[in-house]
Amino acid sequence: MAVRASREILIDATPDVVLDALADIEAIPTWSSVHKHARVIDRYDDGRPHHVAVTVKVLGLVDHEVLEYHWGRDWVVWDAERSPQQHAQHVEYTVRPEAGKTRLRFDITMEPSAPLPEFLIKRAKRTVLQAATEGLRQHVMRVARPDA
């Protein structure tokens, strides 16, 4: 059964700064509590990551994933190859300017490889949403305003 979660936040930076932070794959473990390792396998001609290898840990479950990224002017999506912990994963970040800031929307759909109790799914959603939004916001603010 697919699990879906989403969250929107406002970040005090431009959409380009937010997308650049998402493209800085090697920095992801510094701001995302679920990512233990991340590296770019290959890149598009413009330098953006295309395939990425990550190690994630959520609720004590470790997974090694290969992600395929696709980039747009105001979005980035990735899909994970099948792994020991999940049959599928699709993530979307969309950004849009709003009053001198950026409205960020994060959506994730994943299909675990085994059924999980609802209370574990809820805890995992909270952990992933926190890392993907608040962790990113804090990272962007450190990069965009290093003196603050």
C-alpha positions as CSV (number, residue, x, y, z in Angstrom):
1,M,0.0,0.0,0.0
2,A,1.4,3.4,-1.0
3,V,2.1,5.9,1.7
4,R,1.8,9.6,0.9
5,A,2.8,12.7,2.7
6,S,3.2,16.4,1.9
7,R,4.0,19.7,3.5
8,E,4.4,23.4,2.5
9,I,6.6,25.9,4.1
10,L,7.9,29.4,3.4
11,I,11.6,30.0,3.1
12,D,13.3,33.4,3.3
13,A,15.3,32.9,0.1
14,T,14.8,33.0,-3.7
15,P,13.6,29.8,-5.5
16,D,17.0,29.6,-7.3
17,V,18.8,29.5,-3.9
18,V,16.4,26.7,-2.7
19,L,16.9,24.6,-5.9
20,D,20.7,25.1,-5.6
21,A,20.6,23.8,-2.1
22,L,18.6,20.7,-3.3
23,A,21.2,20.2,-6.0
24,D,24.1,20.2,-3.4
25,I,23.7,16.4,-2.9
26,E,26.8,16.0,-0.8
27,A,25.4,18.5,1.8
28,I,22.1,16.6,2.3
29,P,23.4,14.5,5.2
30,T,24.2,17.8,7.0
31,W,20.6,19.0,7.0
32,S,18.5,15.9,6.7
33,S,18.4,13.6,9.7
34,V,17.3,10.6,7.6
35,H,20.2,10.8,5.1
36,K,23.4,9.1,6.3
37,H,25.3,9.3,3.0
38,A,24.7,10.9,-0.4
39,R,26.8,11.0,-3.6
40,V,26.2,12.0,-7.2
41,I,26.7,9.1,-9.6
42,D,26.4,11.2,-12.8
43,R,25.2,14.7,-13.9
44,Y,23.2,16.3,-16.6
45,D,25.1,18.6,-19.1
46,D,24.1,21.6,-17.0
47,G,25.8,20.2,-13.9
48,R,22.6,19.2,-12.0
49,P,22.6,15.7,-10.5
50,H,21.0,13.0,-12.6
51,H,21.6,9.8,-10.7
52,V,22.3,9.8,-6.9
53,A,23.1,7.1,-4.4
54,V,21.9,7.6,-0.9
55,T,21.8,5.7,2.4
56,V,18.8,6.6,4.5
57,K,17.7,5.5,8.0
58,V,14.2,6.0,9.2
59,L,12.9,4.4,12.4
60,G,16.0,2.2,12.6
61,L,15.5,0.8,9.0
62,V,18.5,1.4,6.8
63,D,18.0,1.5,3.0
64,H,20.5,2.0,0.1
65,E,18.7,3.8,-2.7
66,V,19.6,4.9,-6.3
67,L,17.6,8.0,-7.3
68,E,17.0,9.4,-10.7
69,Y,16.5,13.2,-10.6
70,H,14.7,15.4,-13.1
71,W,14.8,19.2,-13.0
72,G,12.5,22.0,-14.1
73,R,12.6,25.8,-13.7
74,D,10.6,25.6,-10.5
75,W,10.7,21.9,-9.5
76,V,12.8,18.9,-8.9
77,V,11.5,15.3,-8.8
78,W,13.2,12.0,-8.2
79,D,12.2,8.4,-8.4
80,A,14.0,5.6,-6.5
81,E,14.8,2.2,-8.0
82,R,13.4,-0.7,-6.1
83,S,15.4,-1.4,-2.9
84,P,15.2,-3.9,0.0
85,Q,13.0,-1.5,2.0
86,Q,10.6,-0.2,-0.7
87,H,9.1,-1.1,-4.0
88,A,8.9,2.5,-5.2
89,Q,9.4,6.1,-4.1
90,H,8.5,9.3,-5.9
91,V,9.4,12.7,-4.5
92,E,8.5,16.2,-5.7
93,Y,9.8,19.6,-4.6
94,T,8.1,22.6,-6.1
95,V,9.1,26.2,-5.5
96,R,7.3,29.5,-6.3
97,P,8.1,33.0,-5.3
98,E,5.9,34.6,-2.7
99,A,6.3,38.0,-1.2
100,G,10.1,38.0,-1.7
101,K,10.4,34.5,-0.3
102,T,9.8,31.0,-1.6
103,R,6.8,28.8,-1.1
104,L,8.2,25.2,-1.0
105,R,6.0,22.2,-1.4
106,F,7.3,18.7,-0.7
107,D,5.4,15.6,-1.7
108,I,6.4,12.0,-1.2
109,T,4.8,8.8,-2.3
110,M,6.5,5.5,-1.3
111,E,5.5,1.9,-1.3
112,P,7.2,-0.1,1.5
113,S,8.3,-3.6,0.6
114,A,6.4,-5.0,3.7
115,P,3.3,-3.9,5.5
116,L,4.0,-1.5,8.4
117,P,1.8,-0.7,11.5
118,E,0.0,2.7,11.2
119,F,1.7,4.1,14.2
120,L,5.1,3.5,12.6
121,I,3.9,5.1,9.3
122,K,2.8,8.2,11.2
123,R,6.2,8.5,13.0
124,A,8.1,7.9,9.7
125,K,6.0,10.6,8.0
126,R,6.8,13.1,10.7
127,T,10.5,12.4,10.6
128,V,10.7,12.6,6.8
129,L,8.6,15.7,6.5
130,Q,10.6,17.5,9.2
131,A,13.9,16.6,7.5
132,A,12.7,17.5,4.0
133,T,11.2,20.9,4.9
134,E,12.5,22.3,8.2
135,G,16.0,20.7,7.7
136,L,16.2,22.2,4.2
137,R,14.9,25.6,5.5
138,Q,17.7,25.8,8.1
139,H,20.3,24.7,5.6
140,V,19.2,27.4,3.1
141,M,19.3,30.1,5.8
142,R,22.8,29.1,6.8
143,V,23.9,29.2,3.1
144,A,22.0,32.3,2.1
145,R,22.8,34.3,5.3
146,P,25.9,32.8,6.9
147,D,26.2,35.8,9.4
148,A,22.7,35.3,10.8
